[in-house]
Structures are given as C-alpha cells and as structure tokens.
Amino acid sequence: MTPLGRLLARRIAAEGPLPVAAVMAEALAHEAHGYYQVREPFGAAGDFITAPEISQMFGELLGLWLGAVWQSMGSPARVILGEFGPGRGTLMADARRALARVPGFPLHAPVHLVETSPRLRALQIETIRAPVVHHDTTDGLPSDAPLLLLANEFFDALPIRQAVFTGEAFHERMVGLDRDDGLIFGLAPEPLSPHLLPPHEAPEDGAVLEWSPASIAIAAELGRRLAAQGGTLLAIDYGAAHRGFADTLQAVSRHRYAEILTTLGEADLTAHVNFAHLAAAATAQGARAFGPVTQGDLFRGLGIDLRARRLAASQPAARDQIYAAHHRLTAPDQMGSLFKALALCGAATPTPPVFDAI
C-alpha cells in the first residue's frame, strides 16, 4: 500500500467508506502525497505523453485557431488568453509562437493559467517565457475582456462519482476496507436519490453511471462567463461523443495501466470525459456548444497535413519523427478518434473554424 493509501485507510477506519470522487481527489491533489504535487508525469520518462509533447504542430495549430477566433470577433484590443491544466506549459508556448504570426494579436498581455501545483507552476513560467498569472480556480480569471481558452486533457483528471444499478436503484461506489484493512471497492447501502443523478437511459443490472460534479460546475461557470464576456473555450480530451453506462476510471503508471487502489498517489487517475454533460452545463448558462468532433477531424481541418509536409521539408533529419507524430495525433487507431474536441462560445461569438464545416 502506498503512503497515501495508508493515510486513506486510517481515515476510512475512523470515518467510514469514502466516495470514489473523494479518493480520486486525494490521489491527484493531496498536498504531501498527491500525484500532481510530487510526480513528474509527462514525457517518455514519466507516466504518459500528452499531445503537446508529441509534436509542436499540436500547439501551433491551436494557436492559429485561437487567432482565427479572435479575428472573427473583430480583433479586440484586449483578450484573456489562458489555459486550464497547462502541464509543463508546452502547449501555450507553442500556441503563443503561432499567435505571433497573427497581425495585431495582443501578445503583450499576460497568460492566465489555472493550475494548483506549485511544482508545475514553476515549470510553466520557465517554459512559456512570458508574463504569467496563475489561478487556483476559474473564479480568478479576469471578467473585463473576451476569453480565449484552451483545456487539453484537463477534464479527464477531475474527480468523478460512480453509481452502480443493482436492479432497483443506483448505489454510489465507495472505497472501504477489507478484512485485512486493505482498500477495496464496494457500494453504499442506501440508494442514491434520483435527483442527485445526471440524466441517463434505462439501466440494466450492474450498469455503472459516471459523472463529474467538478467538471459540470466548471463548464457552467465558463458558460456564464462566455455568455457575458464573449470568446471561446476549446476542450480536447478523451471519451465518447455520446456516453451511456461504463466504468472508465483507470490508473496509468509508466505508460501502462495499473491497479487503482494499490497505486494511489503514485499513478495518474483519469476517467473518460462526458462531453454531453459539459455542453449541457455551459449552454444552460447562455453559451453555445459545438461538437464534439474527433481530434483527427479537427487537426485535418486546421491543416496538419500541410504543416507536417512543410516541417519535414525544413527538417529532413527529423522527417520520420514528424510523420510518426502526425500519425499519432490524427490516426483513428491512435489519438485521432478516441480524443474529441468541444468548443464553447459566447452567444455573439461566430461559429469557430472547423466546427462551422462539420
């Protein structure tokens, strides 16, 4: 059992079983043992590789996408350029380099990053090499200008609740203790009140329902802000366009799946994103939602094929790596289909590029 696992076992012994959401939150953000507080998860030497680390094309093309949105809004003199869960800052650094080629874009303004890890904050400042303002939550973002926001693999790391249908009602999945005081999954004895559950289809016995109150709350707040301030958020993450019942909670360590309860704090914990929940929460607050579209369709629409050819021509020695990265980002059997992109926009913001053609 990991140090965090032992802490949680003692807490469960004293307080009773914990919901999956509470365990996931501690596993990722505990101040002393949380995964993102103490680990270096990114890159070949870490536990996983995110798309911005695969190729500069990812961030560059998203930067140009933001530039096109800015131009469609009439090129306002001031915007709030920001990112949720920026990792090492690679995506924003590449996006800003591309935005420097958009005539008149206000790059002099600081970048706003929603990030809670002190260690990652330091890395982001070093990587982006521009004025940076960090925020713990969405509430800290300025409210006096349009928003241009990115969120890549952000929502998948927010805690989820799980409930299992037992034939008559849904019972919340909990983490308790077995006879040897080891951590084990189980179900709360009392059924969940139906009004606490998100919309769902008629379940079969054993069906697992997942939802993320934290993600839904953030999407609702962003929807309210986008409706009031204008602009857009582009969220890219993995999950199905239309979700039914599934158990998607997983742990990843050293680029492989790991057992969840024995690696708490030492492996990444994620779950597939429910894009329908995000869109519904944002539109209920006055924003508009577009997509989701597959990552492959998004980047082909943004011209990744041409960008890869030009990069390969300018860097012959890296030609194979460039085309391998292109394949990994866009191919259906790689990240091209599993990963989706959802755009949220203010009511007066024009339909964003690519989404207006799909």
FIKEDREN-299168 format. One record per residue (C-alpha): x, y, z; residue in three letters. Coordinates in steps of 0.05 Angstrom, whole numbers, plus 5000, padded with zeros to 4 digits. Layout:
XYZALA
...
This chain:
500050005000MET
502650704983THR
503651245036PRO
497251585012LEU
493650915013GLY
495550825086ARG
493051525103LEU
486451385069LEU
485750705103ALA
486551045171ARG
481451565151ARG
476451035128ILE
477450645193ALA
475651265232ALA
470251575187GLU
467551015144GLY
467950885069PRO
469551455021LEU
466351604954PRO
470551484892VAL
470752234879ALA
473952374947ALA
479251834937VAL
480752084867MET
481452804891ALA
486452594946GLU
490352144898ALA
491552724850LEU
491953334895ALA
493753134966HIS
498753664988GLU
504053165010ALA
502552534970HIS
498252754912GLY
500452524843TYR
500853214812TYR
504253504873GLN
510153034876VAL
510952664810ARG
513652854741GLU
508252524699PRO
509952794629PHE
514452524575GLY
517851864558ALA
521051834628ALA
514351974662GLY
507751614662ASP
504451874599PHE
505652344540ILE
500552874523THR
499353134453ALA
503253784461PRO
509353374480GLU
508652934418ILE
509453504368SER
509854254363GLN
504454204310MET
499154104363PHE
500254754399GLY
501855154337GLU
495354974301LEU
491255104364LEU
494555784370GLY
492655954298LEU
485555704313TRP
485156194371LEU
487956744326GLY
482456604275ALA
477156634330VAL
480057304353TRP
479757584283GLN
472557334274SER
470657744337MET
473458374304GLY
480558334333SER
479058634401PRO
484859024432ALA
484558624496ARG
483157884508VAL
484357394564ILE
488956854536LEU
489056254582GLY
489555514593GLU
486755004643PHE
491654474668GLY
497554714627PRO
502354144646GLY
509454384633ARG
506954974591GLY
508854664524THR
502054774491LEU
501655514510MET
508855644489ALA
507555344420ASP
500855694414ALA
503956374430ARG
509356264379ARG
504056154326ALA
499856744351LEU
505957194340ALA
504557094266ARG
497357364272VAL
497758114256PRO
495958544316GLY
494557984365PHE
495658274436PRO
501357824458LEU
503858344507HIS
498358154556ALA
499857624610PRO
497856904601VAL
492756654651HIS
493655934675LEU
489055534720VAL
493855084758GLU
494254864831THR
501054514832SER
506854954856PRO
511754504821ARG
508154544754LEU
507255294761ARG
514755384764ALA
515654944702LEU
510355334664GLN
513656004678ILE
520355724653GLU
517255424590THR
512655984568ILE
517656544579ARG
512357084582ALA
508657434638PRO
504256914672VAL
498556984722VAL
496656344758HIS
489756204786HIS
487255644831ASP
480355644800THR
476255934743THR
473856484791ASP
480556824787GLY
480256964712LEU
479157704695PRO
472057884675SER
473158504633ASP
475158224565ALA
473457644517PRO
476356964534LEU
480856544490LEU
481855904530LEU
484855214519LEU
483854584561ALA
487653974537ASN
486853344579GLU
484253764637PHE
477253504649PHE
479352764649ASP
483352884713ALA
477553194753LEU
474352734804PRO
468352324784ILE
462651994821ARG
460551294803GLN
454050934817ALA
452050214803VAL
445049994786PHE
443149394829THR
436449224797GLY
432149734834GLU
436450344846ALA
443350644838PHE
448250574896HIS
454451004899GLU
461050644891ARG
465450734953MET
472350544977VAL
472550165042GLY
476849655079LEU
477148905072ASP
478348415129ARG
485848545125ASP
484849305126ASP
486649355053GLY
482849835007LEU
477049544968ILE
471349794925PHE
464249704949GLY
457350024947LEU
453850484995ALA
448050105028PRO
443050675017GLU
440850824946PRO
442451494915LEU
436751984910SER
434652034836PRO
435352794837HIS
442852724851LEU
443952324787LEU
445252614718PRO
440452454660PRO
441151734637HIS
437851194597GLU
434250594627ALA
439750184661PRO
440949444663GLU
443049084726ASP
450349244741GLY
450549874697ALA
455750384720VAL
453851114716LEU
459351644719GLU
459052394725TRP
463852934748SER
460653484791PRO
467153874788ALA
467353864712SER
460054044707ILE
460954634755ALA
466954894716ILE
463254834649ALA
457355204679ALA
461755774704GLU
465355814637LEU
458655824602GLY
456456414645ARG
462956784632ARG
462956654557LEU
455756894552ALA
457657534589ALA
464657664562GLN
464757324494GLY
470256884467GLY
471356134467THR
474055534503LEU
476754934465LEU
476954304506ALA
480553694479ILE
480153044518ASP
478552304510TYR
471752004514GLY
465651824472ALA
461552354438ALA
455252054469HIS
456251684534ARG
451951134563GLY
453850684620PHE
461250504631ALA
466550424683ASP
472250844654THR
476251004717LEU
483550794705GLN
490550864733ALA
496650964689VAL
503850874710SER
509950844665ARG
505550854604HIS
501650234627ARG
495150114663TYR
495950004738ALA
491549744794GLU
487750344822ILE
487650244897LEU
494749984905THR
497950574868THR
494351174899LEU
498651794894GLY
503751434851GLU
499751344787ALA
495451804746ASP
487851714756LEU
483251914699THR
476351774671ALA
473251884602HIS
470052574594VAL
462652634584ASN
462253194532PHE
454653204534ALA
454853394607HIS
459753954594LEU
455754224535ALA
449254194574ALA
452154564634ALA
455155114591ALA
449055224546THR
444455264607ALA
448355884626GLN
447656214558GLY
453755964519ALA
453555584454ARG
456854904445ALA
459754604381PHE
461953884373GLY
464953454397PRO
468953294335VAL
474652794333THR
481653044344GLN
483552764276GLY
478053164241ASP
479753794280LEU
487153784261PHE
486053574190ARG
481254164185GLY
486754614214LEU
491754394161GLY
496153894198ILE
497653504134ASP
500654124101LEU
504254324165ARG
507453634172ALA
509953654100ARG
512954344109ARG
516254154175LEU
519053514143ALA
521853914085ALA
525254414131SER
527953874179GLN
529953274135PRO
533552934192ALA
527052924233ALA
522452724176ARG
520652034204ASP
519252314273GLN
514852864245ILE
510552384205TYR
510251904264ALA
507652474307ALA
502652664254HIS
500151944252HIS
499651904327ARG
495652544333LEU
490752404276THR
490151664260ALA
483651314282PRO
487650754316ASP
491851264355GLN
489251914385MET
485252134324GLY
478551814343SER
478751704419LEU
480352434432PHE
474952944419LYS
474553694416ALA
468754114443LEU
468254864432ALA
464255314479LEU
462956024455CYS
459456654475GLY
452656784443ALA
455557334398ALA
461956974381THR
461756694310PRO
461855944300THR
469255754307PRO
473655494250PRO
472954754231VAL
466654694273PHE
462955114221ASP
464654594168ALA
462953954205ILE
